[in-house]
Amino acid sequence: MNETATIIPLSAVEPAMVETLLDRVFGDDRHARTAYRIRAGMAPLEAMSFAVLDEAELLVGTIQCFPVALHDREGRPVPLVMVGPVAIVEERRGEGFGIGLMAAMLDAEARMTADGAPPLAQMLIGDADYYGRWGFSAAATGGWRAPGPYEPERLLARGSALAAMPSEGMLGPWAPA
């Protein structure tokens, strides 16, 4: 990532600017995607959501994380964190901004765990070749389902808490019983 780029909390960015960036990256029909159904009604986790500004202090990317759950066969929610959207404007892709945002998010997660928060598995819908460098894989998600169309090989998860996750279930918003 460019040394003059700056990663800041997403909460420091005007929400309309974030929405404009997401529309630009994913299209204005993005709300119909499966990822939006999984996190429906959830607000981003501020401590794990970031933006990146380029050398001209223009918003060029964001990462958001959301509280979601894998609902087991009995409907009991098991919490996890949904990573994404990870969005970088097209003309700045390949410059390391996504890597910087992922590092910031994982550092925040590590600090939270070090401060006593329980470790939570993380999941996303994305490219295993890209996200595999951070330990995301489809190895544990074969029995997971999502509310809407998705490619099973793109349903990825990571984290030590995966060992306690149900092997089957439906992803959806976090709604504790």
SETOR-120809 format. One record per residue: x, z, y of N, C-alpha, C, O in turn; residue in one letter. Coordinates in Angstrom, 2 decimals, padded with zeros to 5 digits. Last residue first. Example, Ala and Ser with C-alpha at 12.3 -4.5 7.8 and 13.67 -1.06 7.14 Angstrom:
% residues 2
nX, nZ, nY, caX, caZ, caY, cX, cZ, cY, oX, oZ, oY, code
012.85, 007.08, -002.25, 013.67, 007.14, -001.06, 012.90, 007.87, 000.03, 013.41, 008.04, 001.14, s .
013.19, 007.80, -005.69, 012.30, 007.80, -004.50, 013.20, 007.80, -003.30, 014.24, 008.46, -003.32, a .
END
This chain:
% residues 177
nX, nZ, nY, caX, caZ, caY, cX, cZ, cY, oX, oZ, oY, code
-031.14, 021.01, -015.42, -032.41, 021.51, -015.95, -032.78, 022.83, -015.33, -033.82, 023.40, -015.66, a .
-029.78, 018.94, -012.81, -029.70, 020.05, -013.77, -031.06, 020.55, -014.18, -032.02, 020.53, -013.40, p .
-029.21, 015.88, -012.44, -030.41, 016.67, -012.18, -030.41, 017.82, -013.17, -030.97, 017.69, -014.26, a .
-027.39, 013.20, -011.52, -027.26, 014.59, -011.92, -028.53, 015.33, -011.49, -028.86, 015.39, -010.31, w .
-028.67, 010.01, -012.66, -028.32, 010.97, -011.61, -028.20, 012.38, -012.18, -028.83, 012.71, -013.18, p .
-027.38, 008.77, -015.83, -028.33, 008.83, -014.73, -027.88, 009.84, -013.70, -026.82, 010.46, -013.84, g .
-026.96, 007.50, -019.11, -026.42, 007.85, -017.82, -027.49, 007.85, -016.76, -028.40, 007.02, -016.78, l .
-027.86, 008.73, -022.22, -028.25, 007.84, -021.13, -027.65, 008.37, -019.84, -027.81, 009.54, -019.50, m .
-025.97, 008.94, -025.31, -026.79, 009.42, -024.23, -027.05, 008.36, -023.20, -026.54, 007.24, -023.28, g .
-023.47, 010.09, -027.60, -024.57, 009.20, -027.26, -025.36, 009.80, -026.11, -025.41, 011.02, -025.95, e .
-021.59, 012.01, -027.77, -021.16, 010.66, -028.12, -022.23, 009.62, -027.79, -021.94, 008.43, -027.71, s .
-021.30, 014.35, -025.07, -022.04, 013.80, -026.21, -021.55, 012.38, -026.51, -021.14, 011.65, -025.61, p .
-018.11, 015.78, -024.22, -019.26, 014.93, -023.88, -019.99, 014.50, -025.14, -019.36, 014.32, -026.19, m .
-015.80, 017.09, -024.73, -017.03, 017.88, -024.80, -018.28, 017.06, -024.50, -019.39, 017.59, -024.52, a .
-013.85, 015.20, -024.30, -013.95, 015.79, -025.65, -015.24, 016.58, -025.82, -015.73, 016.72, -026.94, a .
-013.86, 014.71, -021.61, -014.55, 013.75, -022.49, -014.74, 014.33, -023.88, -015.71, 013.98, -024.57, l .
-012.28, 016.42, -020.19, -013.62, 016.88, -020.49, -014.40, 015.90, -021.37, -015.50, 016.23, -021.83, a .
-010.00, 015.01, -019.56, -009.94, 015.93, -020.70, -011.32, 016.41, -021.10, -011.53, 016.78, -022.26, s .
-010.61, 011.55, -018.74, -010.57, 012.97, -018.45, -010.60, 013.83, -019.68, -011.15, 013.45, -020.72, g .
-012.76, 008.65, -018.42, -011.45, 009.31, -018.55, -011.64, 010.81, -018.35, -012.67, 011.27, -017.86, r .
-014.49, 005.55, -019.13, -014.44, 006.98, -018.83, -013.03, 007.50, -019.03, -012.21, 006.88, -019.72, a .
-016.49, 002.58, -018.58, -015.22, 003.25, -018.84, -015.31, 004.73, -018.47, -016.10, 005.12, -017.61, l .
-017.95, -000.23, -019.29, -018.38, 001.16, -019.11, -017.21, 002.04, -019.56, -016.98, 002.22, -020.76, l .
-017.13, -002.70, -020.05, -016.83, -002.32, -018.67, -017.30, -000.90, -018.34, -017.08, -000.42, -017.23, r .
-018.08, -003.16, -022.56, -016.62, -003.03, -022.42, -016.20, -002.63, -021.00, -015.05, -002.27, -020.78, e .
-020.86, -003.54, -022.08, -020.35, -002.29, -022.68, -018.84, -002.10, -022.51, -018.39, -000.97, -022.35, p .
-022.09, -004.64, -019.11, -021.25, -005.09, -020.21, -020.60, -003.85, -020.81, -019.84, -003.17, -020.11, e .
-025.51, -004.10, -018.22, -024.09, -003.85, -018.04, -023.37, -004.40, -019.26, -023.97, -004.60, -020.32, y .
-028.76, -003.68, -016.78, -027.78, -004.49, -017.52, -026.35, -004.09, -017.20, -026.02, -003.77, -016.05, p .
-030.11, -000.32, -016.90, -029.98, -001.66, -016.34, -028.92, -002.42, -017.10, -028.26, -001.87, -017.98, g .
-029.09, 002.58, -017.22, -030.39, 002.05, -016.82, -030.27, 000.70, -016.13, -030.33, 000.61, -014.91, p .
-026.93, 002.78, -020.12, -027.13, 002.81, -018.67, -028.48, 002.16, -018.34, -028.95, 001.30, -019.07, a .
-025.54, 004.74, -022.78, -026.40, 003.67, -022.27, -026.56, 003.85, -020.76, -026.35, 004.94, -020.21, r .
-022.97, 005.41, -025.18, -023.61, 005.67, -023.89, -024.45, 004.47, -023.49, -024.12, 003.33, -023.81, w .
-021.51, 004.85, -027.38, -022.88, 005.30, -027.59, -023.61, 005.63, -026.31, -024.76, 006.08, -026.35, g .
-019.01, 004.11, -026.28, -019.75, 003.18, -027.12, -021.21, 003.55, -027.36, -022.05, 002.67, -027.52, g .
-017.26, 005.64, -024.78, -018.55, 005.28, -024.18, -019.42, 004.37, -025.05, -020.46, 003.91, -024.59, t .
-014.66, 006.18, -025.48, -015.65, 007.25, -025.69, -017.07, 006.85, -025.29, -017.99, 007.65, -025.44, a .
-013.24, 003.77, -024.92, -013.12, 004.42, -026.23, -014.22, 005.45, -026.50, -014.68, 005.57, -027.64, a .
-012.97, 002.38, -022.62, -014.31, 002.36, -023.22, -014.33, 003.10, -024.56, -015.33, 003.06, -025.27, a .
-011.01, 004.13, -020.13, -011.19, 003.21, -021.25, -012.62, 003.31, -021.75, -013.38, 004.19, -021.35, s .
-008.68, 005.25, -017.75, -010.07, 004.87, -018.02, -010.09, 003.90, -019.20, -009.29, 002.96, -019.26, f .
-006.06, 005.84, -017.02, -006.61, 006.46, -018.22, -008.06, 006.12, -018.52, -008.62, 006.67, -019.47, g .
-005.11, 004.37, -014.98, -005.46, 005.77, -014.68, -006.13, 006.45, -015.86, -006.72, 007.52, -015.71, w .
-004.86, 001.88, -016.06, -003.62, 002.53, -015.58, -003.85, 003.99, -015.20, -002.90, 004.76, -015.11, r .
-007.46, 000.99, -016.45, -006.74, 001.59, -017.56, -005.47, 002.30, -017.14, -005.04, 003.24, -017.81, g .
-008.41, -000.44, -014.33, -008.61, 001.00, -014.31, -007.92, 001.73, -015.46, -007.81, 002.95, -015.45, y .
-007.59, -003.13, -015.09, -007.21, -002.52, -013.82, -007.26, -001.00, -013.90, -006.29, -000.33, -013.57, y .
-008.61, -003.51, -017.66, -007.21, -003.86, -017.38, -006.73, -003.21, -016.08, -005.58, -002.79, -016.00, d .
-011.30, -002.81, -017.38, -010.40, -001.93, -018.14, -008.94, -002.24, -017.87, -008.11, -001.33, -017.86, a .
-013.23, -003.01, -014.58, -012.30, -003.78, -015.38, -011.29, -002.84, -016.06, -010.52, -002.16, -015.39, d .
-016.27, -001.00, -014.60, -015.20, -001.79, -014.01, -014.32, -002.46, -015.04, -014.62, -002.46, -016.24, g .
-018.00, 001.73, -013.89, -018.24, 000.40, -014.45, -017.21, -000.50, -013.80, -017.25, -000.73, -012.59, i .
-016.92, 005.04, -014.77, -017.15, 003.95, -013.84, -017.52, 002.71, -014.61, -017.37, 002.64, -015.83, l .
-016.44, 008.60, -014.95, -016.83, 007.30, -015.51, -016.97, 006.30, -014.39, -017.13, 006.65, -013.22, m .
-014.80, 011.61, -015.84, -015.12, 010.62, -014.82, -015.49, 009.32, -015.53, -014.93, 008.99, -016.57, q .
-015.42, 014.99, -016.75, -015.08, 013.62, -017.12, -015.48, 012.72, -015.96, -016.39, 013.04, -015.19, a .
-014.20, 017.77, -014.95, -015.33, 016.92, -015.32, -014.80, 015.56, -015.73, -013.86, 015.04, -015.13, l .
-012.98, 021.08, -015.07, -012.70, 019.64, -015.15, -013.94, 018.88, -015.59, -014.65, 019.31, -016.51, p .
-014.35, 023.47, -012.77, -014.19, 022.98, -014.14, -013.85, 021.50, -014.15, -014.36, 020.74, -013.33, p .
-012.31, 024.79, -010.17, -013.48, 023.99, -010.56, -013.28, 023.51, -011.99, -012.17, 023.17, -012.38, a .
-009.92, 026.06, -009.48, -010.86, 026.73, -010.35, -012.11, 025.97, -010.72, -012.91, 026.45, -011.52, g .
-007.99, 024.68, -008.15, -008.65, 025.76, -007.41, -009.76, 026.43, -008.21, -010.47, 027.29, -007.68, d .
-007.39, 022.70, -009.94, -006.39, 023.75, -009.74, -006.99, 024.95, -009.01, -006.56, 026.08, -009.20, a .
-009.65, 021.10, -009.49, -009.47, 021.74, -010.78, -008.47, 022.90, -010.67, -008.69, 023.96, -011.26, t .
-009.08, 020.25, -006.88, -010.31, 020.98, -007.16, -010.19, 021.74, -008.48, -010.60, 022.90, -008.57, m .
-006.67, 018.87, -007.27, -006.70, 020.07, -006.42, -007.94, 020.91, -006.69, -007.86, 022.13, -006.73, r .
-007.60, 016.76, -008.89, -006.60, 017.70, -009.42, -006.57, 018.98, -008.60, -006.45, 020.07, -009.16, a .
-009.29, 015.45, -007.09, -009.84, 016.01, -008.32, -008.89, 017.04, -008.90, -009.32, 018.09, -009.37, e .
-007.40, 014.61, -005.20, -008.47, 015.54, -004.80, -009.07, 016.21, -006.03, -009.34, 017.41, -006.01, a .
-005.92, 012.85, -006.79, -005.26, 014.02, -006.21, -006.30, 015.06, -005.80, -006.11, 016.26, -006.03, d .
-007.88, 010.92, -007.27, -007.36, 011.70, -008.40, -006.61, 012.94, -007.91, -006.66, 013.98, -008.56, l .
-008.23, 009.94, -004.64, -009.36, 010.53, -005.36, -008.86, 011.41, -006.51, -009.35, 012.52, -006.69, m .
-005.67, 008.94, -004.09, -006.25, 009.99, -003.25, -007.38, 010.70, -003.97, -007.48, 011.93, -003.93, a .
-005.47, 006.95, -006.08, -004.53, 008.08, -006.07, -005.08, 009.24, -005.24, -004.97, 010.39, -005.65, a .
-007.52, 005.21, -005.25, -007.62, 005.88, -006.56, -006.68, 007.09, -006.61, -007.07, 008.14, -007.12, m .
-006.41, 004.40, -002.78, -007.68, 005.13, -002.82, -007.86, 005.86, -004.15, -008.31, 007.01, -004.17, l .
-004.09, 003.07, -003.67, -003.99, 004.22, -002.78, -005.26, 005.06, -002.79, -005.19, 006.29, -002.80, g .
-005.25, 001.01, -005.15, -004.37, 001.96, -005.82, -004.24, 003.23, -004.98, -004.27, 004.34, -005.51, i .
-006.56, -000.35, -003.08, -007.33, 000.25, -004.17, -006.52, 001.29, -004.92, -007.05, 002.35, -005.29, g .
-004.35, -001.24, -001.56, -005.32, -000.31, -000.98, -006.15, 000.39, -002.06, -006.42, 001.58, -001.96, f .
-002.57, -003.16, -002.46, -002.39, -001.78, -002.90, -003.37, -000.78, -002.33, -003.25, 000.41, -002.59, g .
-003.07, -005.77, -001.89, -002.08, -005.10, -001.04, -001.89, -003.63, -001.40, -001.13, -002.92, -000.73, e .
-005.11, -006.95, -003.24, -003.77, -007.19, -003.74, -002.68, -006.53, -002.91, -001.49, -006.71, -003.19, g .
-007.27, -007.72, -000.48, -007.05, -007.36, -001.88, -005.63, -007.71, -002.30, -005.03, -008.65, -001.78, r .
-007.90, -008.55, 002.02, -006.85, -007.54, 001.93, -006.61, -007.08, 000.49, -005.84, -006.15, 000.25, r .
-010.04, -010.30, 001.92, -008.79, -010.81, 002.48, -007.64, -009.80, 002.43, -006.50, -010.16, 002.75, e .
-012.13, -008.65, 000.85, -011.49, -009.71, 000.07, -010.13, -010.14, 000.62, -009.18, -010.32, -000.14, e .
-012.00, -005.13, 001.21, -012.38, -006.43, 001.75, -011.51, -007.51, 001.12, -010.32, -007.32, 000.88, v .
-012.71, -003.09, -001.52, -011.66, -003.56, -000.62, -012.09, -004.92, -000.10, -012.51, -005.78, -000.88, i .
-014.23, -000.38, -003.06, -014.45, -001.63, -002.34, -013.30, -001.91, -001.38, -012.95, -001.08, -000.54, a .
-015.61, 001.23, -005.58, -014.29, 001.06, -005.00, -014.34, -000.33, -004.36, -014.49, -001.33, -005.06, v .
-018.70, 003.03, -005.70, -017.93, 001.81, -005.64, -016.54, 002.00, -005.05, -016.32, 002.82, -004.15, p .
-016.87, 005.18, -007.87, -017.29, 003.88, -007.39, -018.57, 003.97, -006.60, -019.39, 004.86, -006.80, g .
-017.15, 007.30, -010.53, -016.21, 006.76, -009.55, -016.71, 005.37, -009.16, -016.93, 004.51, -010.01, v .
-019.15, 009.93, -011.32, -019.10, 008.47, -011.31, -018.19, 008.03, -010.18, -018.43, 008.35, -009.01, m .
-018.52, 012.76, -013.22, -018.35, 012.14, -011.90, -018.32, 010.63, -012.09, -017.56, 010.11, -012.91, v .
-020.89, 014.73, -015.08, -019.66, 013.98, -014.94, -019.64, 013.34, -013.57, -020.63, 013.37, -012.84, l .
-022.80, 017.11, -016.97, -022.28, 016.55, -015.72, -021.00, 015.75, -015.90, -020.16, 016.05, -016.75, p .
-025.38, 016.48, -019.08, -023.99, 016.93, -019.12, -023.31, 016.29, -017.91, -023.25, 015.06, -017.81, v .
-028.78, 017.31, -019.46, -027.75, 016.63, -018.68, -026.37, 017.29, -018.86, -026.25, 018.51, -018.80, p .
-030.84, 016.80, -022.25, -030.02, 017.76, -021.50, -028.93, 017.01, -020.75, -028.22, 016.18, -021.33, r .
-032.30, 015.13, -023.89, -032.52, 015.02, -022.45, -031.72, 016.01, -021.62, -031.90, 016.07, -020.40, g .
-031.61, 015.07, -026.49, -032.68, 016.01, -026.13, -032.98, 016.00, -024.63, -033.82, 016.77, -024.16, e .
-029.45, 013.32, -026.43, -030.69, 012.92, -027.13, -031.88, 013.80, -026.79, -033.02, 013.34, -026.80, r .
-028.16, 013.83, -023.02, -028.06, 013.71, -024.48, -029.41, 013.38, -025.10, -030.39, 013.18, -024.39, d .
-027.22, 012.18, -020.20, -028.34, 012.93, -020.76, -028.32, 012.72, -022.28, -028.45, 011.60, -022.76, h .
-024.63, 012.50, -018.19, -024.97, 011.83, -019.44, -026.02, 012.71, -020.09, -025.74, 013.84, -020.48, l .
-024.83, 012.33, -014.62, -024.91, 013.05, -015.89, -025.09, 012.07, -017.03, -025.61, 010.97, -016.87, a .
-023.14, 012.59, -011.44, -024.08, 011.96, -012.37, -024.08, 012.77, -013.65, -023.39, 013.79, -013.75, v .
-022.05, 012.70, -008.21, -022.41, 013.54, -009.35, -023.47, 012.83, -010.19, -024.56, 012.52, -009.71, p .
-019.69, 010.16, -007.18, -021.03, 010.72, -007.20, -021.23, 011.66, -008.39, -020.65, 011.44, -009.45, f .
-017.34, 008.82, -004.90, -017.61, 009.44, -006.19, -018.94, 010.16, -006.09, -019.29, 010.71, -005.05, c .
-015.95, 005.93, -003.36, -016.94, 007.00, -003.37, -017.06, 007.53, -004.78, -016.90, 006.78, -005.75, q .
-013.65, 004.36, -001.32, -013.94, 004.82, -002.68, -014.93, 005.96, -002.53, -014.77, 006.85, -001.69, i .
-012.99, 001.47, 000.73, -013.56, 002.79, 000.49, -013.60, 003.07, -001.01, -013.58, 002.16, -001.83, t .
-011.27, -000.57, 003.20, -011.68, -000.18, 001.85, -012.24, 001.23, 001.79, -012.00, 002.06, 002.67, g .
-010.76, -001.17, 005.80, -010.54, -002.24, 004.83, -010.95, -001.85, 003.41, -010.98, -002.70, 002.52, v .
-011.29, -000.59, 009.13, -011.74, -000.16, 007.80, -011.59, -001.33, 006.83, -012.23, -002.37, 007.00, l .
-008.43, -000.73, 011.22, -009.69, -001.33, 010.79, -010.02, -000.84, 009.38, -009.13, -000.68, 008.55, l .
-005.99, -000.02, 012.29, -007.03, 001.00, 012.18, -008.41, 000.41, 011.92, -009.43, 000.97, 012.34, e .
-004.05, -001.83, 011.89, -004.80, -001.96, 013.14, -005.95, -000.96, 013.23, -006.79, -001.03, 014.13, a .
-003.22, -001.21, 009.32, -002.29, -000.96, 010.42, -002.96, -001.09, 011.80, -002.47, -000.51, 012.77, e .
-006.37, -000.01, 007.90, -005.13, -000.79, 007.90, -004.29, -000.46, 009.13, -004.61, 000.46, 009.89, d .
-007.79, 002.77, 006.28, -007.69, 001.99, 007.51, -006.37, 001.25, 007.47, -005.35, 001.81, 007.06, l .
-009.88, 003.73, 003.68, -008.54, 003.34, 004.07, -008.63, 002.43, 005.29, -009.42, 001.48, 005.34, v .
-011.72, 006.64, 002.66, -011.66, 005.31, 003.27, -010.20, 005.02, 003.58, -009.38, 005.93, 003.73, a .
-013.13, 008.59, -000.07, -012.15, 008.28, 000.96, -012.34, 006.86, 001.51, -013.02, 006.02, 000.92, f .
-014.24, 011.37, -001.92, -014.59, 010.06, -001.37, -013.75, 009.79, -000.12, -013.65, 010.63, 000.78, s .
-014.09, 013.95, -002.80, -013.48, 012.92, -003.64, -013.73, 011.51, -003.13, -013.46, 010.54, -003.84, m .
-015.48, 015.60, -001.12, -014.09, 015.96, -001.41, -013.35, 014.88, -002.19, -012.12, 014.89, -002.25, a .
-018.11, 014.55, -001.12, -017.24, 014.38, 000.05, -015.77, 014.62, -000.29, -014.91, 013.90, 000.21, e .
-019.74, 012.72, -003.32, -018.98, 013.96, -003.31, -017.92, 013.83, -002.21, -016.94, 013.10, -002.37, l .
-022.65, 011.04, -002.01, -021.26, 011.05, -002.48, -020.66, 012.45, -002.42, -021.03, 013.27, -001.58, p .
-025.90, 011.94, -003.24, -024.98, 011.77, -002.11, -023.55, 011.77, -002.66, -023.28, 012.42, -003.66, a .
-028.33, 010.32, -005.26, -027.20, 011.24, -005.15, -026.38, 010.92, -003.90, -026.20, 009.75, -003.55, m .
-030.27, 008.39, -005.66, -030.63, 009.61, -004.96, -029.49, 010.61, -004.75, -029.70, 011.64, -004.12, g .
-028.72, 007.02, -008.48, -029.87, 006.98, -007.57, -030.17, 008.36, -006.98, -030.30, 009.35, -007.69, a .
-026.62, 006.41, -010.15, -026.41, 007.45, -009.14, -027.57, 007.55, -008.14, -027.40, 008.12, -007.06, r .
-027.68, 004.38, -011.79, -027.08, 005.57, -012.40, -026.98, 006.70, -011.38, -027.25, 007.85, -011.73, i .
-028.41, 002.44, -009.93, -029.45, 003.12, -010.70, -028.91, 004.41, -011.31, -029.61, 005.43, -011.35, r .
-025.95, 001.55, -009.08, -026.82, 002.21, -008.12, -027.95, 002.95, -008.82, -028.39, 004.00, -008.34, y .
-025.03, 000.33, -011.43, -024.31, 001.49, -010.88, -025.17, 002.26, -009.88, -025.13, 003.48, -009.84, a .
-026.77, -001.89, -011.68, -026.88, -000.76, -012.59, -026.20, 000.48, -012.04, -026.73, 001.58, -012.18, t .
-027.97, -003.23, -008.54, -027.00, -003.12, -009.64, -027.19, -001.84, -010.44, -027.71, -000.84, -009.94, r .
-029.49, -003.31, -006.30, -030.18, -003.60, -007.57, -029.25, -003.44, -008.77, -029.70, -003.50, -009.92, a .
-027.80, -003.03, -004.15, -028.62, -001.87, -004.53, -029.38, -002.09, -005.84, -029.88, -001.12, -006.42, h .
-026.68, -005.53, -003.56, -025.93, -004.58, -004.39, -026.76, -003.41, -004.88, -026.46, -002.84, -005.92, r .
-027.49, -007.56, -001.98, -028.37, -007.23, -003.11, -027.75, -006.17, -004.02, -028.23, -005.94, -005.13, d .
-025.56, -008.16, -000.17, -026.65, -007.31, 000.30, -027.67, -006.99, -000.79, -028.62, -006.25, -000.55, d .
-022.26, -007.80, -001.59, -023.47, -008.55, -001.29, -024.60, -007.62, -000.91, -024.61, -006.44, -001.27, g .
-019.83, -006.50, -001.87, -020.68, -006.64, -003.04, -021.95, -007.46, -002.82, -022.64, -007.77, -003.78, f .
-018.49, -006.70, 000.65, -017.74, -006.79, -000.61, -018.65, -007.14, -001.79, -018.30, -007.97, -002.62, v .
-020.53, -006.49, 002.57, -019.56, -007.59, 002.65, -018.85, -007.79, 001.31, -018.63, -008.93, 000.89, r .
-021.76, -004.11, 001.83, -022.52, -005.37, 001.82, -021.58, -006.56, 001.79, -021.81, -007.53, 001.06, d .
-019.59, -002.38, 002.32, -020.10, -002.54, 000.96, -020.95, -003.81, 000.83, -020.86, -004.50, -000.18, l .
-019.33, -002.64, 005.12, -018.22, -003.00, 004.25, -018.72, -003.25, 002.82, -018.33, -004.23, 002.19, l .
-021.83, -001.63, 005.91, -021.46, -003.01, 006.25, -020.33, -003.49, 005.35, -020.37, -004.62, 004.85, t .
-021.60, 001.01, 005.00, -022.64, 000.13, 004.45, -022.32, -001.34, 004.72, -022.52, -002.19, 003.85, e .
-019.54, 001.90, 006.66, -019.35, 001.89, 005.21, -020.36, 000.94, 004.57, -020.00, 000.15, 003.70, v .
-020.79, 001.70, 009.12, -019.59, 000.90, 008.87, -019.32, 000.80, 007.37, -018.93, -000.26, 006.87, m .
-022.80, 003.59, 008.88, -023.17, 002.18, 009.02, -021.98, 001.26, 008.77, -022.15, 000.16, 008.24, a .
-021.34, 006.04, 008.80, -022.00, 005.52, 007.60, -022.40, 004.05, 007.70, -022.34, 003.33, 006.70, p .
-018.15, 006.26, 010.23, -019.57, 006.05, 010.54, -020.26, 005.44, 009.31, -019.80, 004.40, 008.83, e .
-015.90, 008.41, 008.63, -016.27, 007.04, 008.97, -017.78, 006.97, 009.21, -018.57, 007.56, 008.47, v .
-015.39, 010.87, 007.64, -014.92, 010.61, 009.00, -015.29, 009.22, 009.50, -015.03, 008.88, 010.65, a .
-016.14, 010.85, 004.99, -017.06, 011.49, 005.94, -016.64, 011.29, 007.39, -017.45, 011.51, 008.29, s .
-013.92, 009.91, 003.69, -015.01, 008.96, 003.96, -015.98, 009.54, 004.99, -016.57, 008.79, 005.77, l .
-010.81, 010.98, 004.96, -012.06, 011.32, 004.28, -013.15, 010.30, 004.65, -013.26, 009.90, 005.81, p .
-008.29, 008.36, 004.89, -009.01, 009.43, 005.56, -010.24, 009.80, 004.73, -010.66, 009.02, 003.89, i .
-005.21, 006.79, 004.79, -006.37, 007.21, 003.99, -006.98, 008.43, 004.66, -006.29, 009.40, 004.95, i .
-003.74, 004.14, 006.51, -004.09, 005.56, 006.54, -005.31, 005.80, 005.67, -006.32, 005.11, 005.79, t .
-000.87, 002.00, 006.67, -002.27, 002.24, 006.32, -002.50, 003.75, 006.27, -001.58, 004.52, 006.01, a .
001.78, 001.66, 006.93, 001.06, 001.98, 008.15, -000.44, 002.15, 007.91, -001.19, 002.42, 008.84, t .
002.69, 000.90, 004.44, 003.04, 002.24, 004.93, 002.29, 002.63, 006.20, 002.18, 003.81, 006.50, e .
000.49, -000.71, 002.22, 001.19, -000.80, 003.49, 001.45, 000.62, 004.03, 000.54, 001.44, 004.07, n .
000.85, 000.00, -001.18, 000.00, 000.00, 000.00, 000.89, 000.00, 001.24, 001.94, 000.65, 001.26, m .
END
